[in-house]
Amino acid sequence: MSEAKQVSQTDTSANSHPVYPDEAPKAGTDHVLMVRPVAFGFNAVAALSNAFQHAIERQEAQVVQTRAQEEFDAYVDLLTKQGVKVRVVEDTPEPWTPDSVFPNNWFSTHEDGTLVLYPMSEGRRGERKPLELQAIHEVVCPRRTLDLTHFESEGKFLEGTGSMVLDRKHRLAYACRSPRTHDEVLEEFCRVMNYTPVVFDAFDQAGTPIYHTNVVMCVANSAVIICLDAVKDKAQRDALVESFTKTNKIVVDLSFEQMASFAGNMLELIVEKNQSLLVMSATARGCLTTEQVRTLEEDAQCTLVVPSIPTIERVGGGSARCMLAELYLRP
């Protein structure tokens, strides 16, 4: 079985990409797809590897569903007011897919017109529904599709931009290993899409492996927000910092407590006049220090966009970034 390359102190090939000048256009989009929940709830199967989820009592189910829809609608309204073009797809009650509000895990779109479909872990793959696929094709009109779903039959998964955090400008795919992120699938994505994998291992404060990379880190045009303490291997940690330095990133280092508050789960969107919007939840914003906020707003020149989604975070175990699937229109 082939394995994706692990970056170490003595292996700098993953960092040999060109450094873009500061005046280069920012990598990002102002189009996103969001799936409005109709059957949101606790997914016991997904929770086996997602320590961020919290179970609910049966009598809470309707209240949780109502609150999730209210949080979702307010989030869409907030993005729209900031100039983001949001394509909302109403989920269907059947098949039951309580995590469908997190669509970035089963597909991604790319600047060259490629649509990628990903192999999902058990309990998540039902989210690939015809209605969502139709909406993607209507907006993006992809020129080709990279279908990796056949890996599901081998028990090998790669859950989209949850498993990978992409530096699209420098063609880097950061990925922490987990039951939902398999080296072989990552390598295949990188081979076809011309990315270099940067693979590492990450753990929470209790020593539990992190299930998705976008819990640990976010890559924006000018900054990286990451919990470096989660990467216990010094060689891996040093290689990540070296990569950030070579790609001219300001590093905002998070604590374990901040990571647990979804501060790593952010996404940068680029709207009119090349304006950078850094989207994060109110939970994440509330745990940042004054200096971290100043760095993001002044040094990285990001406008912070802060939806309040506490119910979705607590029950679903995902946050603001997970709810956004970027749409890149066909060139």
C-alpha positions in Angstrom: 0.0 0.0 0.0 1.4 3.4 -0.9 1.6 6.0 1.7 1.4 9.8 1.6 4.7 11.5 2.4 5.2 12.6 6.0 7.0 15.9 6.3 9.9 15.8 8.8 12.8 18.1 9.6 15.0 16.4 7.0 12.3 16.3 4.3 11.7 19.7 2.8 10.3 18.6 -0.6 6.8 19.4 0.5 7.9 23.0 1.1 9.7 23.5 -2.3 6.7 25.3 -3.8 7.1 28.9 -5.0 6.4 31.7 -2.6 3.8 34.0 -4.0 4.3 37.7 -3.9 2.2 39.7 -1.4 0.4 41.5 -4.2 -0.8 38.2 -5.8 -4.6 37.8 -5.9 -6.0 36.1 -2.8 -7.1 32.5 -3.0 -10.7 32.2 -2.0 -14.3 32.3 -3.1 -17.4 34.3 -2.3 -19.7 31.4 -3.2 -20.7 28.7 -0.7 -23.2 25.9 -0.4 -25.1 25.3 2.9 -27.5 22.5 3.7 -30.5 23.6 5.9 -31.1 20.8 8.5 -34.5 19.1 8.7 -33.5 16.2 10.9 -30.5 17.5 12.8 -29.5 15.5 15.9 -26.8 13.4 17.6 -25.1 10.9 15.3 -23.9 8.0 17.6 -21.9 6.4 14.8 -20.0 9.6 13.9 -19.4 10.3 17.6 -17.2 7.2 17.9 -14.4 9.3 16.5 -15.7 12.8 17.1 -15.1 13.8 20.7 -16.7 17.2 20.1 -20.2 15.8 19.9 -22.6 15.6 22.9 -25.5 13.3 23.2 -29.0 14.6 23.9 -32.0 13.2 25.6 -34.9 12.0 23.5 -37.2 14.7 24.7 -34.7 17.4 23.6 -34.8 16.3 19.9 -37.5 18.7 18.7 -36.0 21.7 20.6 -32.6 20.9 19.2 -33.9 20.7 15.6 -35.8 24.0 16.0 -32.7 25.8 17.4 -30.4 24.3 14.7 -32.7 25.8 12.0 -32.8 29.1 13.7 -29.0 29.2 14.0 -28.6 28.1 10.4 -31.0 30.8 9.1 -29.3 33.6 11.0 -25.9 32.3 9.8 -27.0 32.5 6.1 -28.4 36.0 6.7 -25.1 37.2 8.3 -23.1 35.9 5.4 -25.4 37.4 2.8 -25.1 40.8 4.4 -21.3 40.5 4.1 -21.5 40.0 0.4 -21.2 36.2 0.3 -23.3 34.4 -2.3 -25.0 31.5 -0.4 -26.7 28.6 -2.2 -29.1 27.0 0.4 -30.3 23.4 -0.2 -33.0 22.1 2.1 -32.1 18.7 3.4 -34.5 15.8 3.0 -35.8 13.8 6.0 -35.0 10.5 4.2 -32.5 9.0 4.4 -31.9 10.3 7.9 -28.6 12.2 7.8 -28.2 14.3 11.0 -24.8 15.6 10.0 -25.9 16.9 6.6 -25.5 20.5 7.8 -21.7 19.9 7.4 -21.5 19.4 3.6 -17.8 20.2 3.2 -17.0 16.6 4.1 -18.4 14.8 1.0 -17.4 17.1 -1.8 -15.2 20.0 -2.8 -14.9 22.2 -5.9 -11.8 23.7 -7.3 -10.5 26.6 -9.4 -9.9 24.5 -12.4 -13.5 23.3 -12.6 -13.0 20.0 -10.8 -15.7 18.5 -8.5 -14.3 15.9 -6.1 -16.5 13.4 -4.3 -15.0 11.8 -1.2 -15.2 8.4 0.5 -17.1 8.9 3.8 -17.1 6.9 7.0 -20.1 4.9 8.0 -23.0 7.1 9.1 -22.0 10.0 6.8 -22.1 8.7 3.3 -25.8 9.0 2.9 -25.3 12.8 2.8 -24.5 12.5 -0.9 -28.0 13.2 -2.1 -29.3 13.9 -5.6 -30.7 17.3 -4.6 -27.3 18.5 -3.3 -25.5 17.2 -6.3 -27.9 18.9 -8.7 -27.4 22.2 -6.9 -23.6 21.9 -7.2 -23.8 21.2 -10.9 -26.2 24.1 -11.4 -23.9 26.6 -9.8 -20.5 25.2 -10.6 -21.0 23.4 -14.0 -17.9 21.3 -13.3 -15.7 20.3 -16.3 -14.6 17.0 -14.6 -15.4 14.9 -11.6 -12.8 13.1 -9.5 -14.8 10.3 -7.8 -13.0 8.8 -4.8 -16.0 7.1 -3.3 -14.9 3.6 -4.4 -12.5 3.6 -1.5 -15.5 3.2 0.8 -15.6 -0.5 -0.1 -12.0 -0.8 1.2 -12.8 1.0 4.4 -10.6 3.9 3.4 -11.9 7.4 4.0 -11.0 11.0 3.2 -13.7 13.4 4.4 -13.1 16.4 2.1 -12.0 19.7 3.6 -12.6 18.3 7.0 -9.8 15.7 6.5 -7.7 18.2 4.6 -7.0 21.9 5.1 -6.0 23.2 1.7 -3.5 26.0 1.0 -4.9 26.5 -2.5 -2.4 29.1 -3.5 0.6 27.0 -2.7 -1.0 23.6 -3.5 -0.5 22.1 -0.1 -2.9 19.7 1.6 -2.4 19.6 5.3 -3.9 16.5 6.9 -3.8 14.8 10.3 -4.2 11.1 10.3 -7.3 9.6 11.8 -9.8 6.8 11.1 -11.5 9.3 8.7 -8.3 10.3 6.9 -6.4 7.5 5.1 -3.0 8.1 3.6 -3.7 6.2 0.3 -6.8 8.3 -0.5 -5.0 11.5 0.4 -2.2 10.5 -1.9 -4.6 9.9 -4.8 -6.3 13.3 -4.3 -2.9 15.0 -4.3 -1.7 13.1 -7.3 -4.7 14.1 -9.5 -5.1 17.6 -8.1 -1.4 18.4 -8.1 -1.2 19.1 -4.3 1.6 18.1 -2.0 0.4 16.3 1.2 1.7 17.5 4.5 0.8 14.7 6.9 1.0 14.8 10.7 -0.6 13.4 13.8 -2.6 15.5 16.2 -4.2 14.8 19.6 -6.4 16.6 22.0 -5.4 17.4 25.6 -6.6 13.9 26.7 -4.4 12.2 24.1 -7.3 11.3 21.8 -6.5 11.5 18.1 -8.2 14.5 16.4 -10.8 13.2 13.9 -10.6 16.1 11.4 -7.8 18.4 10.4 -10.0 21.5 10.3 -10.5 21.2 14.0 -6.8 21.7 14.5 -6.1 24.4 12.0 -7.3 27.0 9.4 -5.2 28.3 6.5 -6.0 31.8 5.3 -4.1 33.9 2.8 -2.0 35.8 5.3 -2.3 33.6 8.4 -2.5 30.1 9.9 -4.6 29.5 13.0 -3.4 26.3 14.6 -3.0 24.4 17.9 0.6 23.5 17.6 0.5 21.8 21.0 -1.8 19.2 19.4 1.1 18.1 17.2 3.2 16.2 19.8 6.0 15.0 17.4 8.6 17.8 17.4 9.8 17.0 13.8 6.3 17.2 12.5 5.7 20.4 14.4 8.9 22.0 13.2 8.1 21.1 9.6 4.7 22.7 9.9 6.2 25.9 11.2 8.8 25.8 8.4 6.1 25.4 5.8 4.1 28.4 7.3 7.3 30.5 7.2 8.0 29.6 3.5 4.5 30.5 2.5 4.6 33.9 4.4 2.0 33.0 7.0 1.4 34.7 10.3 1.0 32.0 12.9 -1.8 32.4 15.5 -1.1 29.6 18.0 -4.1 28.2 19.8 -4.2 26.5 23.2 -5.9 23.2 23.7 -8.8 25.0 25.4 -9.2 27.3 22.4 -9.2 24.3 20.0 -11.9 22.7 22.1 -13.9 25.9 21.6 -13.7 25.5 17.8 -11.1 28.2 17.3 -9.3 26.1 14.7 -12.5 25.7 12.7 -12.5 28.9 10.7 -12.7 29.6 7.0 -11.6 32.6 4.9 -13.9 33.8 2.1 -12.9 36.5 -0.4 -15.6 38.9 -1.4 -15.8 42.0 -3.6 -12.6 44.2 -3.8 -10.5 41.3 -2.6 -11.8 41.7 1.0 -11.0 38.9 3.4 -13.7 37.6 5.6 -12.6 35.2 8.3 -15.7 33.2 9.4 -15.7 31.7 12.9 -18.4 30.9 15.5 -19.2 33.1 18.5 -17.8 30.3 20.6 -14.5 30.5 18.8 -14.4 34.3 18.8 -15.2 34.4 22.5 -12.1 32.3 23.5 -9.6 34.4 21.5 -7.3 36.7 23.3 -7.2 40.5 22.5 -3.8 40.1 20.9 -5.0 37.2 18.7 -8.0 39.2 17.5 -5.7 42.2 16.8 -3.3 39.9 14.8 -6.2 38.6 12.6 -7.8 42.0 12.1 -4.8 44.2 11.7 -1.8 42.1 10.6 -3.7 39.5 8.5 -6.3 42.2 7.5 -9.3 40.0 8.0 -12.9 41.1 8.8 -14.2 38.7 11.4 -17.6 37.3 10.7 -19.1 35.6 13.7 -22.3 33.5 13.6 -23.8 32.1 16.8 -24.3 28.3 16.4 -24.0 26.8 19.9 -26.6 24.0 19.4 -25.1 22.9 16.1 -21.6 22.8 17.7 -22.7 21.0 20.9 -24.8 18.3 19.3 -23.1 18.0 15.9 -19.5 18.4 16.9 -18.8 20.8 14.0 -18.6 24.5 13.8 -18.7 27.5 11.4 -16.2 26.1 8.8 -17.8 22.7 8.6 -21.1 24.3 7.6 -19.6 25.9 4.5 -18.7 24.1 1.2 -16.9 26.5 -1.1 -18.1 26.8 -4.6 -15.6 27.7 -7.3 -17.4 28.5 -10.6 -16.1 26.8 -13.7 -13.5 29.0 -15.4 
